[in-house]
Amino acid sequence: MRQPSFRVAIVSDVHYAGAAERLRGDYTLAGMQRPLARALLRAYRRFIWLRDPFAHNHLLDQFLEQTPAPDFVVANGDYSCDSAFVGVSDDAACASAAECLAKLRGKFSPNFQASFGDHELGKMKLGAELGGPRLSSYHRAVRELGLPPFWQVTLGNYVLIGLVSTVVALPVYEPETLPEERAEWRCLREEHLAEVARAFDALRPEQRVLLFCHDPTALPFLLREEAVRRKLPQVEQTIIGHLHTPLLLWKSRLLAGMPRLERLGPTARRLTAALNEARHWKPFNVRLCPSLTGIELLKDGGFYTVELDAAAREPARFELHRVQWKSRNAGISQ
């Protein structure tokens, strides 16, 4: 006799582009004055990362069409293009995120939960000291977009837990924040980690955890929390986003433990700080949910469905679903 089960769908890094963001044109070169740097970034975007970050809204519609009736749906962060690099305190990015979340909630609510990504808060752009996390983005995401900093859902003996990776990894992101906001960021982090600790302390021995942590940079900081370490064997899988493609996860594992580079700009400092600690990702049983687009080079985007045994006697069964990657003239041309 078949055991009761739950079917969960997971989508990450939608990067939806609303009308106001699409009007900005090629925002990826903002703040870059040197011709060589601009040319290199343009080539990287065109051939490797994403030629047109505004041209893929239809992939969200594909996800909605291909996911008829799961028991629960989790969106694991990054709902806008963050084209001003300060998160949803920017009206255009907030409108993109709101439109994206409205589509998801319109189909899946009340069986839907969304986590924070780093783009909801802001971060300095690649190749320039422009932007960064903003407290106003954090508060707007909570109040206007309805994103809970911490959430927890129980499905049988499985517990789904979501958190704000940027807040947990604040020691890495703090140099990109405004100096006058750092004290409040630190208070938010203490409160957030206390809430995470309470949830892990409350886990019963028979329960298993699916942890949703958008940016794996946060995982070594979670490992330092006693309550998390004590219950870590109950974390069956940690679902991350952020990296967009399995290629970057593979490279991250290859470069784990590399030294930090502090003098090559904020992006190099942030990335090498994460890679320096990447060897501590392993105990969390990391699984990457790619972005819907993947990257230009591989067109390897998709989403997951997961079958959960309600009694948690059998491991969760993950299935990756690819989306059809077609270019549509919905955005900028390069």
SULKASUL-V606366 format. One record per residue. RES is the residue in three letters. PSI is psi in degrees with one decimal (* if undefined). Layout:
res:RES psi:PSI
res:RES psi:PSI
This chain:
res:MET psi:131.2
res:ARG psi:133.4
res:GLN psi:148.5
res:PRO psi:143.0
res:SER psi:167.2
res:PHE psi:142.5
res:ARG psi:123.1
res:VAL psi:136.3
res:ALA psi:143.6
res:ILE psi:128.4
res:VAL psi:146.7
res:SER psi:154.0
res:ASP psi:56.1
res:VAL psi:-38.6
res:HIS psi:56.4
res:TYR psi:141.3
res:ALA psi:103.9
res:GLY psi:174.7
res:ALA psi:-41.4
res:ALA psi:-37.6
res:GLU psi:-39.3
res:ARG psi:-26.7
res:LEU psi:-15.0
res:ARG psi:-12.3
res:GLY psi:-144.9
res:ASP psi:79.0
res:TYR psi:-17.2
res:THR psi:-19.6
res:LEU psi:4.3
res:ALA psi:137.5
res:GLY psi:1.3
res:MET psi:115.3
res:GLN psi:-28.9
res:ARG psi:126.6
res:PRO psi:-40.1
res:LEU psi:-43.9
res:ALA psi:-40.7
res:ARG psi:-40.9
res:ALA psi:-41.5
res:LEU psi:-43.0
res:LEU psi:-40.7
res:ARG psi:-43.1
res:ALA psi:-40.9
res:TYR psi:-46.1
res:ARG psi:-41.6
res:ARG psi:-42.4
res:PHE psi:-21.6
res:ILE psi:-57.0
res:TRP psi:-87.7
res:LEU psi:121.1
res:ARG psi:-43.4
res:ASP psi:96.4
res:PRO psi:-12.8
res:PHE psi:2.0
res:ALA psi:19.9
res:HIS psi:21.7
res:ASN psi:-29.8
res:HIS psi:-19.5
res:LEU psi:-30.7
res:LEU psi:-41.3
res:ASP psi:-37.2
res:GLN psi:-43.6
res:PHE psi:-45.3
res:LEU psi:-38.5
res:GLU psi:-35.8
res:GLN psi:-2.5
res:THR psi:80.9
res:PRO psi:-54.1
res:ALA psi:65.6
res:PRO psi:164.4
res:ASP psi:-27.2
res:PHE psi:152.4
res:VAL psi:135.2
res:VAL psi:129.9
res:ALA psi:126.0
res:ASN psi:38.6
res:GLY psi:163.9
res:ASP psi:80.9
res:TYR psi:-14.1
res:SER psi:179.9
res:CYS psi:-8.9
res:ASP psi:50.3
res:SER psi:-6.8
res:ALA psi:-3.8
res:PHE psi:15.3
res:VAL psi:18.2
res:GLY psi:-156.9
res:VAL psi:6.2
res:SER psi:-21.5
res:ASP psi:125.5
res:ASP psi:-39.6
res:ALA psi:-44.4
res:ALA psi:-38.9
res:CYS psi:-41.1
res:ALA psi:-39.8
res:SER psi:-48.3
res:ALA psi:-40.8
res:ALA psi:-41.4
res:GLU psi:-42.4
res:CYS psi:-50.2
res:LEU psi:-34.5
res:ALA psi:-39.7
res:LYS psi:-43.5
res:LEU psi:-47.0
res:ARG psi:-34.6
res:GLY psi:-32.1
res:LYS psi:-38.6
res:PHE psi:-16.7
res:SER psi:145.2
res:PRO psi:2.9
res:ASN psi:55.8
res:PHE psi:141.2
res:GLN psi:140.8
res:ALA psi:136.7
res:SER psi:162.6
res:PHE psi:142.8
res:GLY psi:178.5
res:ASP psi:-26.9
res:HIS psi:-19.3
res:GLU psi:-27.5
res:LEU psi:-27.7
res:GLY psi:151.1
res:LYS psi:154.0
res:MET psi:140.5
res:LYS psi:158.4
res:LEU psi:122.7
res:GLY psi:6.2
res:ALA psi:148.9
res:GLU psi:75.0
res:LEU psi:124.8
res:GLY psi:-160.8
res:GLY psi:167.0
res:PRO psi:141.0
res:ARG psi:134.4
res:LEU psi:-36.0
res:SER psi:-30.8
res:SER psi:-41.7
res:TYR psi:-51.2
res:HIS psi:-35.5
res:ARG psi:-37.8
res:ALA psi:-39.5
res:VAL psi:-50.4
res:ARG psi:-41.8
res:GLU psi:-34.9
res:LEU psi:-10.0
res:GLY psi:31.6
res:LEU psi:115.4
res:PRO psi:134.5
res:PRO psi:-38.2
res:PHE psi:136.8
res:TRP psi:158.8
res:GLN psi:132.2
res:VAL psi:135.0
res:THR psi:125.4
res:LEU psi:98.5
res:GLY psi:-127.5
res:ASN psi:10.5
res:TYR psi:138.2
res:VAL psi:120.3
res:LEU psi:126.8
res:ILE psi:131.1
res:GLY psi:145.6
res:LEU psi:177.1
res:VAL psi:104.1
res:SER psi:-37.3
res:THR psi:-37.5
res:VAL psi:-43.7
res:VAL psi:-39.9
res:ALA psi:25.5
res:LEU psi:-37.5
res:PRO psi:-27.8
res:VAL psi:-40.2
res:TYR psi:-15.9
res:GLU psi:-39.1
res:PRO psi:-18.0
res:GLU psi:-6.4
res:THR psi:165.5
res:LEU psi:134.9
res:PRO psi:-38.0
res:GLU psi:-10.6
res:GLU psi:-5.1
res:ARG psi:-36.6
res:ALA psi:-42.2
res:GLU psi:-38.2
res:TRP psi:-42.3
res:ARG psi:-38.2
res:CYS psi:-43.0
res:LEU psi:-40.0
res:ARG psi:-44.4
res:GLU psi:-43.7
res:GLU psi:-40.6
res:HIS psi:-46.2
res:LEU psi:-34.1
res:ALA psi:-39.2
res:GLU psi:-40.5
res:VAL psi:-43.9
res:ALA psi:-41.0
res:ARG psi:-40.0
res:ALA psi:-42.8
res:PHE psi:-38.5
res:ASP psi:-33.2
res:ALA psi:-7.0
res:LEU psi:134.7
res:ARG psi:155.4
res:PRO psi:-31.2
res:GLU psi:-6.7
res:GLN psi:148.1
res:ARG psi:151.5
res:VAL psi:134.5
res:LEU psi:113.6
res:LEU psi:128.9
res:PHE psi:110.3
res:CYS psi:103.0
res:HIS psi:-51.0
res:ASP psi:117.8
res:PRO psi:-10.4
res:THR psi:-26.5
res:ALA psi:-21.0
res:LEU psi:-43.3
res:PRO psi:-30.2
res:PHE psi:-35.9
res:LEU psi:-37.1
res:LEU psi:-23.7
res:ARG psi:-9.4
res:GLU psi:124.4
res:GLU psi:-43.6
res:ALA psi:-37.8
res:VAL psi:-46.3
res:ARG psi:-41.0
res:ARG psi:-35.9
res:LYS psi:10.4
res:LEU psi:-35.1
res:PRO psi:-17.2
res:GLN psi:-6.3
res:VAL psi:101.9
res:GLU psi:-41.5
res:GLN psi:144.3
res:THR psi:118.3
res:ILE psi:118.7
res:ILE psi:164.2
res:GLY psi:-131.8
res:HIS psi:-44.8
res:LEU psi:-15.9
res:HIS psi:-35.7
res:THR psi:143.4
res:PRO psi:-25.3
res:LEU psi:-42.0
res:LEU psi:-33.6
res:LEU psi:-41.9
res:TRP psi:-45.3
res:LYS psi:-36.1
res:SER psi:-41.5
res:ARG psi:-36.8
res:LEU psi:-37.1
res:LEU psi:6.5
res:ALA psi:132.7
res:GLY psi:-0.1
res:MET psi:153.3
res:PRO psi:154.0
res:ARG psi:140.9
res:LEU psi:107.6
res:GLU psi:-14.5
res:ARG psi:14.8
res:LEU psi:22.3
res:GLY psi:167.0
res:PRO psi:-37.0
res:THR psi:-45.9
res:ALA psi:-39.1
res:ARG psi:-45.8
res:ARG psi:-46.5
res:LEU psi:-43.5
res:THR psi:-28.8
res:ALA psi:-41.5
res:ALA psi:-44.3
res:LEU psi:-32.4
res:ASN psi:-32.6
res:GLU psi:4.8
res:ALA psi:-19.9
res:ARG psi:-18.7
res:HIS psi:2.4
res:TRP psi:-29.2
res:LYS psi:-44.3
res:PRO psi:-14.9
res:PHE psi:-2.0
res:ASN psi:63.3
res:VAL psi:136.6
res:ARG psi:125.8
res:LEU psi:125.4
res:CYS psi:113.0
res:PRO psi:165.9
res:SER psi:162.2
res:LEU psi:-31.5
res:THR psi:-30.3
res:GLY psi:-142.2
res:ILE psi:160.5
res:GLU psi:-41.7
res:LEU psi:-41.5
res:LEU psi:-20.0
res:LYS psi:54.2
res:ASP psi:33.9
res:GLY psi:169.1
res:GLY psi:-164.9
res:PHE psi:168.7
res:TYR psi:148.7
res:THR psi:149.9
res:VAL psi:131.7
res:GLU psi:121.7
res:LEU psi:125.0
res:ASP psi:120.3
res:ALA psi:-31.6
res:ALA psi:-6.3
res:ALA psi:30.5
res:ARG psi:-27.1
res:GLU psi:146.3
res:PRO psi:153.2
res:ALA psi:140.6
res:ARG psi:112.5
res:PHE psi:138.1
res:GLU psi:124.9
res:LEU psi:129.3
res:HIS psi:122.5
res:ARG psi:147.6
res:VAL psi:152.4
res:GLN psi:120.1
res:TRP psi:100.1
res:LYS psi:138.8
res:SER psi:134.6
res:ARG psi:146.4
res:ASN psi:62.9
res:ALA psi:3.1
res:GLY psi:-145.1
res:ILE psi:161.5
res:SER psi:142.8
res:GLN psi:*
